[in-house]
Amino acid sequence: MNNMYKFFLKILIFFTIGLILWFFFKDYNHKYSFTIDQSPRVVYDHLIRWKHSNDSLINQINIDKHEGRKLIQEINIGNYIYRYKWNLKQIDERETKVIVKVLDIKNRLNQNLNSLDQQSNFFIINNELIKDFGQSLLQNKKNYFLSDVEISSIPPLFSAYITLESSSEDKALVMRNNIHRVMYYLNDNNIDLLSAPFLEIMHWNLEKDSLKFNFSFPIVERNYQENNDVNFKKNLERKALKIIFNGNYKISDRAWLTLLDYAEYNRIDIEKTPIEIFLNDPQAGGDELDWEANVYLPLKN
């Protein structure tokens, strides 16, 4: 009985020491979590662009990115420097658990001692900030609509095209500013446009948010005289993941990111070269949620 008592006493001592060490040296003061029905890369993309509603009081002084799933931020709020460790866990094809660990860098121990005080400035400020981010995600989702993902085929298309470069956010502006380069050629040579123009990504650097893409216009297949501006090519039919995007084409990369996460979740080998066929003319105006595009992510052969 005495040996048993000593055994449990040792366990209690080790447990107590471990709890004390964890309490004083854990890498956060408070942890928040919530789920959102958006894929991790969509949440991540929104996070790195997000501006707090009271942004005048916040100065973001450092960002450390981790492949679209984790993000470390250090944010200066008044006289405090808080470190936010964001972890985005995909829990379904289009659902993410957002986990945020917050640390007061200068007052780690003090905040640990006051961790249960929900009236402290630390708790109130960070609770409001995390809530603001969650609400901004919900508001952002109202700007577009995505269909279910399906296995489909990219149609074979012969097209005149120009090659452009931009960020994902600026791609629509860059296309609009350069569309005349193709249309002048087609009009001058009496070439009819057969169907809606499309975008074909040639290179996509997610970390640097940079794109190289062909802005393409389907035409009748025959031999054409190339010039310094306009080139011609034929895209062969390919199997692909397909999703329908409704919204402003400026943010259509939400569809690309959703397809990437879908493929990863379902272990489908894909090429990171989306093709986006535009079905509406933005110059015609109207409700942006009526603008539609078929978005494809090619399967690896």
C-alpha positions in Angstrom: 0.0 0.0 0.0 2.9 2.3 0.9 4.6 1.7 -2.5 1.3 2.3 -4.3 1.0 5.6 -2.5 4.5 6.7 -3.5 3.8 5.7 -7.1 0.7 7.9 -7.3 2.5 10.7 -5.5 5.2 10.6 -8.1 2.7 10.7 -10.9 0.9 13.7 -9.2 4.2 15.5 -8.8 5.2 15.0 -12.4 1.8 16.0 -13.6 1.9 19.1 -11.4 5.4 20.1 -12.7 4.3 19.5 -16.3 1.2 21.6 -15.8 3.2 24.4 -14.3 5.8 24.3 -17.1 3.0 24.3 -19.7 1.3 27.2 -18.0 4.4 29.4 -17.9 6.0 28.4 -21.2 3.1 27.6 -23.6 3.4 29.5 -26.9 0.1 31.3 -26.5 -2.1 33.1 -23.9 -5.4 32.4 -25.5 -6.8 30.1 -28.2 -9.8 30.7 -30.4 -11.5 28.4 -33.0 -14.5 28.4 -35.3 -15.6 26.6 -38.5 -16.5 28.2 -41.8 -18.0 26.6 -45.0 -15.1 27.9 -47.2 -12.0 25.9 -48.2 -8.7 26.6 -46.4 -7.0 28.3 -49.3 -10.0 30.7 -49.7 -9.8 31.5 -46.0 -6.1 31.9 -46.2 -6.3 34.2 -49.2 -8.8 36.4 -47.4 -6.7 36.4 -44.3 -3.6 37.8 -45.9 -5.6 40.5 -47.6 -7.9 41.3 -44.7 -8.1 44.7 -43.1 -9.6 45.0 -39.6 -12.6 47.4 -39.4 -10.6 49.5 -37.0 -7.5 49.3 -39.1 -6.3 52.7 -38.0 -5.3 51.3 -34.6 -3.5 48.3 -36.0 0.0 48.1 -37.6 0.9 44.7 -39.0 4.7 44.5 -38.6 5.5 40.9 -39.8 4.0 38.1 -41.8 5.4 34.6 -42.0 3.4 32.4 -44.5 3.2 28.7 -44.6 1.8 27.1 -47.8 -1.8 28.2 -47.5 -2.5 26.5 -44.3 -0.6 28.3 -41.6 0.2 32.0 -41.0 2.1 33.8 -38.3 1.4 37.5 -37.8 2.8 40.0 -35.4 0.4 43.0 -35.0 1.1 46.2 -33.1 -2.1 47.4 -31.3 -1.3 50.5 -29.4 1.6 49.7 -27.1 1.1 46.0 -27.4 2.6 43.5 -29.8 0.5 40.4 -30.3 1.5 37.3 -32.2 -1.2 35.4 -34.0 -0.6 31.8 -35.1 -3.3 30.8 -37.6 -3.9 27.2 -38.4 -6.5 26.3 -41.1 -7.6 22.6 -41.0 -9.7 21.2 -43.8 -12.5 19.1 -42.2 -14.6 18.6 -45.3 -14.4 19.2 -49.1 -15.4 22.8 -48.5 -15.2 23.4 -44.7 -12.4 24.8 -42.6 -11.7 24.8 -38.9 -9.9 28.1 -38.1 -7.6 27.9 -35.0 -5.9 31.0 -33.7 -3.3 31.1 -30.9 -2.7 34.6 -29.6 0.4 35.6 -27.6 1.2 38.9 -25.9 4.9 39.0 -26.7 5.9 41.5 -24.1 3.6 40.3 -21.3 3.4 36.6 -21.7 3.4 35.6 -18.1 1.0 38.4 -17.0 -1.5 37.4 -19.6 -1.2 33.7 -18.6 -2.0 34.7 -15.0 -5.0 36.7 -16.2 -6.1 34.2 -18.9 -9.5 33.6 -17.2 -10.3 37.3 -17.0 -12.8 38.0 -19.8 -12.8 41.7 -18.9 -9.1 42.3 -19.5 -8.0 44.5 -22.4 -6.2 41.5 -23.9 -9.3 39.3 -24.0 -11.6 42.1 -25.2 -9.3 43.3 -28.0 -8.5 39.9 -29.4 -12.0 38.5 -29.0 -13.3 41.5 -31.0 -10.5 41.1 -33.7 -11.2 37.3 -34.2 -15.0 38.0 -34.4 -14.3 40.8 -36.9 -12.4 38.4 -39.1 -15.1 35.7 -38.9 -17.7 38.3 -39.9 -15.6 39.5 -42.8 -15.4 35.9 -44.1 -19.2 35.7 -44.1 -19.5 39.0 -45.8 -16.9 38.1 -48.4 -18.8 34.9 -49.3 -21.9 37.0 -50.3 -19.9 38.4 -53.2 -19.8 35.1 -55.2 -21.3 31.7 -55.6 -19.7 28.3 -56.4 -21.5 25.2 -57.7 -20.6 21.7 -56.7 -17.5 20.2 -58.2 -17.8 17.6 -60.9 -15.5 15.6 -63.2 -15.9 17.1 -66.7 -13.9 17.8 -69.9 -12.3 21.0 -71.1 -13.7 21.5 -74.6 -11.2 21.6 -77.5 -10.7 25.2 -78.6 -8.7 26.9 -81.3 -7.9 30.4 -80.4 -6.0 33.7 -80.9 -4.3 34.7 -77.8 -1.9 37.1 -76.0 0.2 36.3 -73.0 -0.1 38.5 -69.9 1.2 38.6 -66.4 -0.4 39.9 -63.2 -1.4 39.1 -59.6 -4.5 37.1 -59.2 -6.3 40.2 -57.9 -5.3 42.3 -60.9 -5.9 39.7 -63.7 -9.4 41.1 -64.6 -8.0 44.6 -64.9 -5.0 43.5 -67.0 -7.3 41.6 -69.4 -9.6 44.6 -69.7 -6.6 46.9 -70.5 -5.3 44.5 -73.1 -8.4 43.1 -74.9 -8.0 45.7 -77.7 -4.8 44.0 -78.8 -6.7 40.9 -79.9 -9.9 42.5 -81.0 -8.1 45.0 -83.3 -6.4 42.0 -85.0 -9.6 40.0 -85.4 -11.6 43.0 -86.7 -8.8 44.1 -89.1 -8.7 40.6 -90.6 -12.4 39.9 -90.6 -12.1 37.0 -88.2 -15.3 36.1 -86.2 -15.2 35.3 -82.6 -16.9 31.9 -82.2 -17.6 31.8 -78.5 -16.7 33.4 -75.1 -13.1 34.3 -74.4 -11.2 32.3 -71.9 -8.2 32.5 -69.6 -5.6 29.8 -69.6 -3.1 29.8 -66.7 0.4 28.9 -67.8 2.2 29.5 -64.5 0.8 30.1 -61.1 3.0 31.0 -58.1 0.7 30.9 -55.1 3.3 32.0 -52.6 4.2 35.2 -54.6 0.6 35.6 -56.0 1.9 35.9 -59.6 0.3 34.6 -62.8 1.4 34.1 -66.3 -1.6 33.4 -68.6 -3.0 33.3 -72.1 -6.0 35.5 -72.7 -7.7 33.6 -75.5 -10.4 34.1 -78.1 -11.9 31.1 -79.9 -12.0 31.4 -83.7 -12.2 29.1 -86.8 -9.2 26.8 -87.1 -7.0 27.6 -90.1 -3.6 29.1 -90.8 -3.3 32.7 -89.7 -0.4 35.2 -90.0 1.0 35.8 -86.6 2.3 39.2 -85.5 4.2 40.5 -82.6 1.1 40.7 -80.5 -1.3 37.8 -81.3 -0.5 34.1 -81.4 -2.6 31.0 -82.2 -2.9 27.6 -80.7 -5.3 24.6 -80.3 -6.2 23.4 -76.9 -7.0 19.7 -76.9 -9.9 18.2 -74.9 -8.8 17.2 -71.4 -10.4 15.6 -68.4 -10.7 18.1 -65.5 -12.4 19.1 -62.3 -15.1 21.7 -63.1 -16.9 24.3 -61.0 -19.2 27.1 -62.0 -18.4 30.5 -60.6 -20.9 33.4 -60.3 -19.6 36.8 -59.3 -17.1 39.5 -60.4 -14.4 38.0 -62.4 -11.9 39.9 -60.4 -12.3 37.3 -57.6 -12.8 34.2 -59.7 -9.6 32.8 -58.2 -11.9 31.7 -55.3 -13.0 28.9 -57.7 -9.4 28.0 -58.4 -8.5 27.8 -54.8 -11.6 25.7 -54.0 -10.7 23.3 -56.7 -7.2 22.9 -55.4 -8.5 22.1 -51.9 -11.1 19.7 -53.3 -8.4 17.8 -55.2 -6.1 17.7 -52.2 -8.9 16.5 -49.9 -9.9 13.8 -52.4 -6.3 12.9 -53.4 -6.9 13.7 -57.0 -3.7 14.5 -59.0 -4.2 17.8 -60.9 -2.2 20.4 -62.8 -2.2 23.8 -61.2 -3.1 25.5 -64.5 -6.8 26.6 -64.3 -8.8 27.4 -67.4 -11.7 29.8 -67.0 -14.3 30.3 -69.7 -16.2 33.6 -69.4 -19.9 33.5 -70.2 -20.8 37.1 -69.7 -19.4 40.5 -70.8 -18.6 42.6 -67.7 -18.9 45.7 -69.9 -22.7 45.0 -70.1 -23.0 45.6 -66.3 -25.9 44.1 -64.4 -25.8 42.1 -61.1 -22.3 40.6 -60.7 -23.8 37.4 -59.2 -25.3 36.8 -62.7 -21.9 36.8 -64.2 -20.9 33.2 -64.9 -17.7 31.4 -65.7 -16.9 27.7 -66.2 -13.7 27.0 -64.3 -11.6 23.9 -64.9 -8.6 22.3 -63.2 -7.0 19.7 -65.5 -6.3 16.2 -64.3 -2.8 14.8 -64.6 -2.6 12.3 -67.4 
